[in-house]
Amino acid sequence: MSYIFQDWNANKANIKGRMILVMFRLGQVVQRNKVSKIIFLPLLVLLKVFLDWFLNVDIPFKTKIGEGCVIYHGHALVIFSDVKIGKNCVLRHSITIGNKGVGDESKSPIIGDNCDIGAQSVIIGDVRVGDNVVVGAGSVVVKDITDNSIVVGNPARIIKKKNQS
């Protein structure tokens, strides 16, 4: 629940991003135990319908997203439930982050802290995106990306290493 405030502050002047993240965090709180799920079932349904059908954002409440997430132009955003996203990450529209197939044999990505994921990017499979990575718009990430990298293309390749401060 405390992440709501960090997300709220990170999305200044971004009303849609704030709405998406507040609804996502509320859904996470309600889903923590069976009693709250039963009591707040109508709220969960309302949140899911509003997020999925009206805002076109598919982020299951089980997804782990760190504090300070920023969502710009939250539309056509699809993140699978097993994905782990670090803190202070920026997500843009038309992003897909998930596994390659159906079932437990296909693992989902782990994204580090302070990453910036460009519009229309795809990150799929058992990959790790390191800390402080910039994924360029339209990139398709299917292999691990090291920390402090800038990647572009299909398949994504490192074009530059960022200077470490």
JOZIDA-V723505 format. One record per residue. N is the residue number from 1. OMEGA is omega in radians with two decimals (999 if undefined). NEAR is the number of other C-alpha atoms within 8 Angstrom. Layout:
{{N,OMEGA,NEAR} {N,OMEGA,NEAR}}
//
This chain:
{{1,-3.11,6} {2,3.13,5} {3,3.13,10} {4,-3.09,11} {5,3.08,7} {6,3.10,11} {7,-3.13,15} {8,-3.14,12} {9,-3.13,8} {10,-3.09,9} {11,3.10,13} {12,3.14,7} {13,-3.13,4} {14,-3.01,8} {15,-3.11,8} {16,3.09,9} {17,3.09,13} {18,-3.14,12} {19,-3.11,8} {20,-3.07,11} {21,3.08,11} {22,3.12,11} {23,3.11,10} {24,-3.13,12} {25,3.08,12} {26,3.10,9} {27,3.10,11} {28,-3.13,10} {29,-3.10,8} {30,-3.09,11} {31,-3.08,10} {32,3.13,8} {33,-3.04,7} {34,-3.10,7} {35,3.13,6} {36,3.08,11} {37,-3.12,12} {38,-3.10,7} {39,-3.05,6} {40,3.14,9} {41,3.10,9} {42,3.10,6} {43,3.12,7} {44,3.13,11} {45,3.14,8} {46,3.12,8} {47,-3.10,11} {48,3.12,8} {49,-3.12,9} {50,3.14,9} {51,-3.05,13} {52,-2.97,10} {53,-3.09,8} {54,-3.14,7} {55,3.13,9} {56,3.12,11} {57,-3.11,13} {58,3.08,11} {59,3.11,11} {60,-3.10,9} {61,3.10,10} {62,-3.12,7} {63,3.13,12} {64,3.11,9} {65,-3.12,9} {66,-3.11,11} {67,3.05,11} {68,3.13,13} {69,3.09,15} {70,3.08,12} {71,3.08,12} {72,3.08,11} {73,-3.06,8} {74,3.09,15} {75,3.13,9} {76,3.13,10} {77,-3.12,14} {78,3.11,12} {79,-3.11,13} {80,-3.02,13} {81,-3.09,11} {82,-3.12,11} {83,3.05,14} {84,-3.13,10} {85,-3.11,12} {86,-3.09,13} {87,3.08,12} {88,3.11,12} {89,3.11,15} {90,3.10,12} {91,3.13,13} {92,-3.04,14} {93,3.05,14} {94,3.12,12} {95,2.99,16} {96,3.10,12} {97,-3.11,13} {98,-3.11,15} {99,-3.08,13} {100,-3.05,9} {101,-3.10,5} {102,3.06,7} {103,-3.08,5} {104,-3.10,5} {105,-3.14,5} {106,-3.09,11} {107,-3.10,10} {108,-3.10,15} {109,2.97,17} {110,-3.10,11} {111,-3.08,13} {112,-3.13,14} {113,3.02,12} {114,3.11,12} {115,3.12,16} {116,-3.07,11} {117,-3.07,14} {118,-3.13,15} {119,3.07,12} {120,3.08,12} {121,3.10,16} {122,3.08,11} {123,-3.06,12} {124,3.04,15} {125,-3.11,12} {126,-3.11,12} {127,3.04,13} {128,3.04,11} {129,-3.05,13} {130,3.11,14} {131,3.05,12} {132,-3.13,12} {133,3.01,17} {134,3.08,12} {135,-3.08,13} {136,-3.14,13} {137,3.09,10} {138,-3.12,12} {139,3.07,16} {140,-3.08,13} {141,3.12,12} {142,3.10,11} {143,3.13,8} {144,3.09,9} {145,-3.12,11} {146,3.13,9} {147,3.02,9} {148,-3.12,13} {149,2.97,14} {150,-3.09,13} {151,3.08,14} {152,2.96,15} {153,3.12,10} {154,-0.03,9} {155,-3.09,9} {156,3.08,12} {157,-3.12,8} {158,3.08,10} {159,-3.10,8} {160,2.99,7} {161,3.14,8} {162,3.08,7} {163,3.11,5} {164,3.14,4} {165,999,2}}
//
